[in-house]
Amino acid sequence: MNNSFIESLKVQSTWKLVGLSIVTLGIYYAHYMRNQNFIINDNVSNDDKISETFATAFLVFTYTSVIFMPINMFIQSATIDTIYSIFNSIVLVMIITWGFKARNRLNKYCNFDKSNKYWFHGLWTFFLTPYYFNYKVNSIYNDIYNK
């Protein structure tokens, strides 16, 4: 296991991530994901880096989605509703995509296999990507440094 990799990924409690994501309508999570992306890329080979363009696009789509939210609420238009729905769908797909990319990198570079209790599972990654990722990193960190 790569302890320094896990240590560098530990940022905050999962409840804080949930709260800040709710308060900022997802913008905080977009920045969290981008920062985690930089850390992951600093610890993996060039072939396994997660595209920085992907992380930047995720920020752009998240901000655009949040900007369209009040517009969609106050201007009743099928076109605006469709645009808002498209941006939300793109953000959701990008969250899940990043979650699996990050999961795969951690499993590979920390030598976690399916029999290891630290293995990042696919089902939880799919349903709870940002929060599961943060929870697992914190759990692993706590096991390493609180023994």
Stockholm file with secondary structure:
# STOCKHOLM 1.0

chainA/1-147         MNNSFIESLKVQSTWKLVGLSIVTLGIYYAHYMRNQNFIINDNVSNDDKISETFATAFLVFTYTSVIFMPINMFIQSATIDTIYSIFNSIVLVMIITWGFKARNRLNKYCNFDKSNKYWFHGLWTFFLTPYYFNYKVNSIYNDIYNK
#=GR chainA/1-147 SS CCHHHHHHHCCSCHHHHHHHHHHTTTHHHHHHHHHHHHHHHHHSCGGGCCCHHHHHHHHHHHHHHHHHHHHHHHSCCHHHHHHHHHHHHHHHHHHHHHHHHHHHHHHHHTTCCTTSTTCCCHHHHHHHHHHHHHHHHHHHHHHHHCC
#=GC SS_cons         CCHHHHHHHCCSCHHHHHHHHHHTTTHHHHHHHHHHHHHHHHHSCGGGCCCHHHHHHHHHHHHHHHHHHHHHHHSCCHHHHHHHHHHHHHHHHHHHHHHHHHHHHHHHHTTCCTTSTTCCCHHHHHHHHHHHHHHHHHHHHHHHHCC
//
